[in-house]
Amino acid sequence: MINLEVPRKFIPLVNQTRGFAEEVMRPISRRYDRAEHTYPVELDLVSAVIDGLTDSGAGQGAGAAGATRTTDLPSEVAGVGSGRKAPRGPGNRNGANLSSVLSVMETCRGDVGLALSIPRQGLGNAAIAAVATEEQKARYGRRWAAMAITEPEAGSDSGAIRTTAVKDGDEYVLNGEKIFVTAGERAELVVVWATLDRSLGKKAIKSFVVERDNPGLKLVRLEHKLGIRASDTANFHLDNCRVPASDLLGDPEIRTEGGFGGAMATFDNTRPLVAAMAVGLARACLDTTTELLAGAGVTVDWDRPPTCQSAAAARLAELEAEYESAYLLTMRAAWMADNGRPNSMEASMAKAKAGRTCVDVALACVELAGPTGYAETGLLEKWARDAKILDIFEGTQQIQLLVVARRLLGLSSAQLR
């Protein structure tokens, strides 16, 4: 049975990560927001600590790179196929996915852009952890990987990807364009999504690990952005980019059954992580606003109905309820991944709810804090700008709701668009 309290074994990890967020990230947050595209050298220390925690076992999969699919559970626990329900097993596992979500929540209480800039903790690392073979994980596990999905004419609809991968002997030749690649300039590797056969849609999409210095992977520009400005966002052109066949992640065969290609399983791991980013940022906004309102004599009385309290206190209580639902959905999606249960719908539920909640909470907190919330003297103004991307990348709000609807109704993407 799932227990949505923080597991006791993860409490030291949460406390340590929270300390980094408050003592290392927040003090430099505004500086790197203003110095867009400047690498935050302070994060090398954070990365080294995460590596140390992981190596010692104390981290239990701290950071995005720890998220992985659980495949070694007994069949009665893990379930089979793509059905919605898996038989309930006798055990309960709180593993790498849950610890990754918890650590990401805490780092994003410090700064989302900085969290996205921690070496070896990119979404590309989560993609490798999700679908790579054990041999590939061993090769790439110590390297920083960005993830390149979005294209000029293929945003949320990953089935519309036009970047092609053509087999040529022991290599694949990649051609196409990728935009909005988080940490694309700084990372050592880029996980590029490409299709082996456009006519087959999503089923033929595979992900390839491309060395950042590959001459066929050409940096076009870095984007100037509304938020998460500490994180670099790159656009690439792939021009006859050759990669070894062994750098195709996971199974190279095109499986026409099951609806989703192997690369799509990545989303079941990365969407809870992005939801965790949104939950962490929402928590930062609520904590800061609660302190500001308390200083003005406004506190929430949890034993009285909202109609009997000030408008500010009632609004804060409403925001706390929205936050709690996003938090619990995120925890559930990660727990399901740890316990080998199909979680595609739950991952989309968590991403949809957390992304929308984060934006609503951030903007409401700016309003509740008045001039203090709108000024650059604090971080609420910055957090409100950072929040919006968390409702967009890894699949927009609309796409997540569409995924949930398809799962609930038992319809395919062709039947419900």
PyMOL commands that set and color helices and strands:
alter all, ss='L'
color gray80, all
select helices_A, chain A and resi 8-34+43-56+64-66+75-78+96-110+112-115+123-131+134-140+158-160+198-204+245-247+262-295+306-308+311-338+344-368+371-374+380-391+397-409
alter helices_A, ss='H'
color red, helices_A
select strands_A, chain A and resi 145-148+164-168+171-182+189-195+205-211+217-222+233-244
alter strands_A, ss='S'
color yellow, strands_A
deselect
rebuild
show_as cartoon
